[in-house]
Amino acid sequence: MAARTGAPIRVCYFNRSYWPDTGATGQLLTELAEDLVSTHGFEVTVITGYPTTTGDAALAARETRNGVRIIRARGTRLSPRQFSGRALNYVTYFSSAWWAGLRLPQQDVTVALTDPPIIGLAALAARPRHGMVFYCQDIFPEVAGLLQDFHSPVINALLERLNRFLVRRAARIITLGDTMSSRLVTGKGADPSKITVISNWADTSAITPSPKHNHFAAAHGLDAKFVVLHAGNIGLSQNLDVVIDAAALLASRPDILILFIGDGNRKASLEAAVAARGLTNVRFLPFQPRDQLRWTYASSDVCLVSLKPGLAGYIVPSKLYPILAAGRPYIAAVESLTEVAALTERHRCGVIVEPGDAAQLADAIIRLSDQREERDAMGSRARAASELFGRERQVAAHAQLLAQVAGQ
């Protein structure tokens, strides 16, 4: 879509995570907002929070970065590792974001993501001229069931009612795949005519197939290993205990290394499990700068994608798209209903195993480690598939939908 002439469309996004957060949703929203400004001529505001990571307290409450107006709603910045901290962070951000939205000049469209799941109420309260778009990255209350330290039928019932209200009031709904669309229609009463599927993406110009022997691999001693990479959030939605179990089954293969790059709620417990079992074939590295993503993926031979049983369509793992862009084969420990499984079968760029089956996962790793030609063919098909999920293409789909809502 070409850049627009005349008065730009005013759009405001509501989401707690944005630059400089390292989480996938915040990074995707940053790319989307900046591209809508630079490529499509929109006037974009983002009402976000302060990162919970240390060292970011000095960020300006209001600033413009790469053409995007950023408003940081004040809230608590407690550790998200406990439910009480997460809940207070959510509520205080929501209250501040609601107030910030009320004080905005009227927007043509507001867009609510799902961090936190109640933020759509603030996007509606901002009184957009043409309506609110519900950009569904997760579906609640099903995703709330992941919380290991808090379960409340009352909270779940409230989230259920809230989700139904938001899909009913939304002018349009963006989902990440067909299964997610089906979940909203059959489970939340969404109007199918309101739903548009727009997948998440990777920057296929920044992440490209690259040599295994590179500076990152050399710096971390990965050159001589068959590296099985899990990159990104190490969180509650992924069944990662099974990866540690598979590593134990692979202990007799010193050439195979399981590498986690990233952080999240489960990282500390996984590190403890590795130490308790004396495993030497599992390593953990912190999040890497975005300009190093090309080389972190290049240092791998096979990547991992996982999702707990029962979450098909409620969450769509965004880590799949940079794997495709990097031209790496992957093993997906997911149910057959997931978007990941459908893409894998369609493009033949990975191997699907049963989630929770450590033996099957270990067997798949051994098979791919011993079959270079099969890996190379899968990697080539992965890169070809990535062009369907490139940043430019997906952002253009967002711009088209927003223009339709704004009547242009």
C-alpha positions in Angstrom: 0.0 0.0 0.0 1.4 3.4 -1.0 1.9 6.2 1.5 -1.4 8.2 1.9 -2.1 11.8 0.9 -4.3 14.2 2.8 -5.1 14.0 6.5 -3.4 11.0 8.0 -5.4 8.4 9.8 -5.0 8.8 13.6 -4.6 5.5 15.4 -3.8 4.8 19.0 -2.5 1.4 20.3 -3.0 0.3 23.9 -0.6 -2.4 25.2 1.6 -2.5 28.2 4.7 -3.7 26.3 6.5 -1.6 23.7 10.1 -0.5 23.0 12.5 -1.1 24.7 10.8 -4.3 26.0 12.4 -7.5 24.8 9.1 -9.5 24.7 7.9 -10.6 21.3 4.6 -8.7 21.5 6.2 -5.4 22.4 8.8 -5.8 19.6 6.2 -6.6 17.0 4.0 -3.7 18.1 7.1 -1.4 17.8 7.8 -2.5 14.3 4.1 -2.2 13.3 3.7 1.3 14.7 6.9 2.6 13.2 6.1 1.1 9.7 2.6 2.5 9.8 4.1 5.9 10.2 7.1 5.6 7.8 5.5 3.5 5.0 1.8 4.1 5.2 1.5 7.7 6.4 -0.5 7.1 9.6 -0.3 9.2 12.7 0.3 6.7 15.5 0.3 7.0 19.3 1.1 4.1 21.6 -0.1 4.2 25.3 2.3 1.7 26.9 3.9 1.1 30.3 7.4 1.2 31.7 9.4 -2.0 31.2 9.7 -4.1 34.3 13.4 -4.6 33.5 15.8 -2.6 35.5 17.6 0.4 34.2 14.6 1.8 32.2 13.1 4.0 34.9 14.6 7.1 33.3 12.5 6.7 30.1 10.5 9.8 29.3 6.8 9.8 30.1 6.2 11.3 26.6 8.4 11.1 23.6 8.4 10.6 19.9 10.6 7.8 18.5 10.8 7.1 14.8 7.6 9.1 14.2 5.5 7.3 16.8 4.2 9.3 19.8 4.8 7.2 22.9 2.9 7.9 26.1 4.1 5.8 29.1 1.3 5.2 31.6 2.6 5.2 35.2 2.2 1.9 37.1 4.1 -0.4 39.4 7.1 -2.2 38.1 7.1 -5.2 40.5 8.7 -8.5 39.6 6.4 -10.4 37.2 7.5 -13.8 38.7 4.8 -13.7 41.3 1.1 -13.3 40.6 0.7 -10.4 43.1 3.4 -8.5 41.2 1.9 -9.2 37.8 -1.6 -8.3 38.9 -0.6 -5.0 40.5 1.4 -4.1 37.4 -1.6 -4.8 35.3 -4.1 -2.8 37.3 -2.0 0.2 37.8 -1.0 0.4 34.2 -4.6 -0.1 33.1 -5.8 2.8 35.4 -3.1 5.2 34.1 -3.7 4.1 30.5 -7.4 4.7 30.8 -6.8 8.2 32.1 -4.2 8.9 29.3 -6.7 7.7 26.7 -9.4 10.0 28.0 -7.1 13.0 27.5 -6.0 12.1 24.0 -7.3 14.1 21.0 -10.0 12.0 19.4 -8.5 9.2 17.4 -10.0 7.8 14.2 -9.3 4.2 15.5 -8.1 2.8 18.7 -6.5 -0.7 18.8 -6.4 -2.9 22.0 -4.0 -5.7 22.3 -4.3 -8.2 25.2 -1.6 -7.1 27.7 -3.3 -6.9 30.0 -6.6 -8.6 28.9 -8.7 -5.7 30.3 -6.9 -3.0 28.3 -9.6 -3.1 25.6 -11.9 -1.1 28.0 -9.4 1.8 28.0 -9.3 1.7 24.2 -13.1 1.9 24.1 -13.2 4.7 26.7 -11.0 6.8 24.5 -14.0 7.3 22.2 -12.5 6.6 18.8 -14.3 8.2 15.9 -14.7 5.1 13.9 -14.4 2.3 16.5 -12.0 0.1 18.4 -10.1 -2.8 16.8 -9.5 -5.8 19.1 -6.0 -7.2 18.2 -6.1 -10.6 19.8 -2.6 -11.9 20.7 -4.0 -14.2 23.4 -7.5 -15.4 24.4 -8.6 -15.1 28.0 -9.5 -16.6 30.4 -8.0 -19.8 28.9 -4.5 -18.3 28.9 -4.9 -17.3 32.5 -5.1 -21.0 33.3 -1.3 -21.1 32.7 -0.7 -19.3 36.0 0.8 -21.7 38.4 0.5 -19.5 41.4 -3.1 -18.3 41.1 -6.4 -19.9 40.1 -9.7 -18.1 40.6 -13.1 -19.1 39.2 -14.3 -15.6 39.9 -11.5 -13.9 38.0 -11.9 -16.4 35.1 -15.6 -15.7 34.9 -14.9 -11.9 34.8 -12.4 -12.4 32.1 -14.8 -14.6 30.1 -17.5 -11.9 30.3 -15.0 -9.2 29.4 -13.7 -11.1 26.3 -17.2 -11.6 25.1 -18.0 -7.9 25.6 -14.9 -6.8 23.7 -15.5 -9.0 20.7 -19.1 -7.7 20.6 -18.1 -4.1 20.8 -15.1 -4.2 18.5 -15.5 -2.7 15.0 -13.0 -5.4 13.8 -11.1 -8.2 15.3 -7.6 -9.3 14.3 -6.5 -12.9 15.0 -3.3 -14.7 14.4 -4.7 -17.7 12.6 -7.7 -19.8 11.7 -7.8 -21.8 14.9 -7.8 -18.6 16.9 -10.6 -17.2 14.8 -12.6 -20.4 15.4 -12.0 -20.2 19.2 -13.4 -16.6 19.2 -16.5 -17.5 17.1 -17.4 -20.8 18.9 -16.2 -19.9 22.3 -16.7 -16.1 22.6 -19.6 -15.5 20.2 -17.6 -13.3 17.8 -19.1 -12.3 14.5 -17.1 -14.1 11.8 -17.6 -11.1 9.4 -15.6 -8.9 11.8 -12.6 -11.2 11.9 -9.4 -10.8 9.8 -6.5 -13.1 10.1 -3.1 -11.3 10.1 -0.2 -13.4 11.2 2.7 -12.2 13.3 6.0 -11.9 11.3 9.7 -11.6 11.2 11.9 -9.1 9.4 13.0 -11.3 6.5 15.6 -8.7 5.4 17.3 -8.6 8.8 17.1 -12.3 9.6 18.4 -14.3 6.7 19.9 -17.8 6.2 23.5 -17.4 7.3 26.6 -19.7 7.8 26.7 -21.8 10.9 30.3 -20.8 11.4 30.1 -17.2 12.5 31.3 -14.8 15.3 28.4 -15.7 17.7 28.9 -19.4 17.3 32.7 -19.0 17.8 32.3 -16.8 20.8 30.1 -19.4 22.6 31.8 -22.6 21.5 28.9 -23.7 19.2 30.8 -24.4 16.0 31.5 -28.1 16.8 28.1 -28.9 18.3 24.8 -29.9 16.8 22.8 -27.1 18.3 19.1 -27.4 19.1 17.9 -23.9 19.8 15.0 -22.6 21.9 15.0 -18.8 21.5 12.8 -16.1 23.1 10.5 -16.2 26.0 11.0 -19.1 28.4 7.5 -19.0 29.8 4.5 -20.8 31.1 2.8 -21.5 27.7 5.6 -23.8 26.6 6.0 -27.3 27.9 9.8 -27.0 28.4 10.2 -29.6 31.2 10.0 -32.2 28.4 13.0 -30.6 26.7 15.0 -31.2 29.8 13.8 -34.8 29.9 14.8 -35.2 26.3 18.2 -33.8 27.1 18.6 -36.5 29.7 17.8 -39.1 27.1 20.5 -37.6 24.8 23.2 -37.6 27.4 25.1 -40.3 25.4 25.4 -37.9 22.5 28.0 -35.3 23.5 27.8 -33.7 20.0 24.3 -32.5 20.7 23.7 -29.3 22.7 20.3 -27.9 23.8 20.6 -24.1 23.9 18.1 -21.7 25.5 18.5 -18.1 24.6 16.2 -15.7 26.4 14.5 -15.2 29.8 11.1 -15.7 31.4 9.1 -17.1 34.3 10.4 -20.7 33.8 14.1 -20.0 33.3 15.2 -20.3 36.9 13.3 -23.6 37.5 14.7 -25.1 34.3 18.3 -24.1 35.2 17.7 -25.7 38.6 16.4 -28.9 37.0 19.5 -29.1 34.8 21.8 -28.6 37.7 20.0 -31.1 39.9 20.3 -33.8 37.1 23.9 -33.0 36.3 23.2 -32.4 32.7 26.1 -31.0 30.7 24.3 -30.8 27.3 22.0 -27.9 28.2 23.1 -24.3 28.2 21.4 -21.0 28.9 22.3 -17.6 27.4 20.5 -14.2 28.0 18.5 -12.3 25.4 20.7 -11.1 22.6 20.5 -7.7 20.9 18.1 -7.6 17.9 21.0 -6.9 15.6 22.4 -10.3 16.6 19.3 -12.3 15.9 20.6 -13.3 12.4 23.7 -14.9 14.0 22.0 -16.5 16.9 19.6 -18.4 14.6 22.5 -19.1 12.2 24.4 -20.8 15.1 21.7 -23.4 15.4 21.1 -26.6 13.4 17.5 -27.2 14.5 15.1 -25.0 16.4 12.4 -25.8 18.9 8.8 -24.6 19.1 6.5 -25.8 21.8 3.0 -25.2 23.2 1.2 -26.9 26.1 -1.7 -29.2 25.3 -5.0 -27.4 25.4 -3.7 -24.0 24.2 -4.2 -24.5 20.5 -5.7 -21.3 19.1 -5.5 -19.5 22.4 -1.8 -18.6 21.8 0.1 -18.7 18.6 3.9 -19.0 19.2 5.5 -16.0 17.4 9.0 -17.5 17.7 8.1 -19.6 14.6 8.5 -16.7 12.2 12.2 -15.8 12.8 13.0 -19.5 12.6 11.4 -19.5 9.1 13.3 -16.3 8.1 16.6 -17.9 9.2 16.0 -20.9 7.0 16.3 -23.3 9.8 14.3 -26.6 10.2 12.5 -27.0 13.5 10.8 -29.5 15.8 7.3 -28.5 16.9 6.0 -30.1 20.1 2.4 -29.0 19.4 -1.1 -30.3 19.0 -2.4 -31.0 15.5 -5.0 -28.1 15.8 -2.4 -25.4 16.2 -1.5 -22.9 13.5 2.1 -24.1 13.8 1.2 -27.7 12.9 -0.9 -26.5 9.9 2.0 -24.4 8.6 4.5 -27.2 9.2 2.4 -29.7 7.3 1.7 -27.3 4.4 5.3 -26.2 3.8 7.1 -29.4 5.1 9.7 -27.3 6.9 9.7 -29.0 10.3 8.9 -32.1 12.3 5.8 -32.4 14.6 6.0 -34.4 17.8 3.5 -35.0 20.5 3.8 -32.3 23.2 5.0 -33.9 26.5 6.7 -36.9 24.8 10.4 -36.6 25.7 11.3 -39.9 23.9 9.7 -38.8 20.6 11.4 -35.4 20.9 14.8 -37.0 21.5 14.3 -39.3 18.6 13.4 -36.4 16.3 16.6 -34.6 17.3 18.7 -37.6 16.7 17.1 -38.2 13.3 17.7 -34.7 12.1 21.2 -34.6 13.5 22.0 -37.6 11.3 20.3 -36.4 8.1 22.0 -33.3 6.8 20.2 -33.4 3.4 16.8 -33.5 5.1 17.6 -30.6 7.3 18.9 -28.5 4.4 15.7 -29.2 2.4 13.5 -28.3 5.3 15.5 -25.1 5.9 15.1 -24.1 2.2 11.4 -24.6 2.4 11.2 -22.7 5.7 12.9 -19.6 4.1 10.4 -19.8 1.2 7.5 -20.0 3.6 8.8 -17.0 5.5 8.1 -14.7 2.6 4.4 -15.2 3.3 4.9 -13.9 6.8 7.3 -11.0 6.1 7.1 -7.8 8.0 6.2 -5.6 5.0 3.4 -7.8 3.9 1.8 -8.2 7.3 2.1 -4.5 8.2 0.4 -3.7 4.9 -2.5 -5.9 5.9 -2.8 -4.0 9.2 -2.8 -0.7 7.3 -5.5 -1.9 4.9 -7.8 -3.0 7.8 -7.3 0.3 9.7 -8.1 2.3 6.6 -11.3 0.3 6.1 -12.4 0.9 9.7 -11.6 4.6 9.3 -13.8 4.7 6.1 -10.9 5.3 3.7 
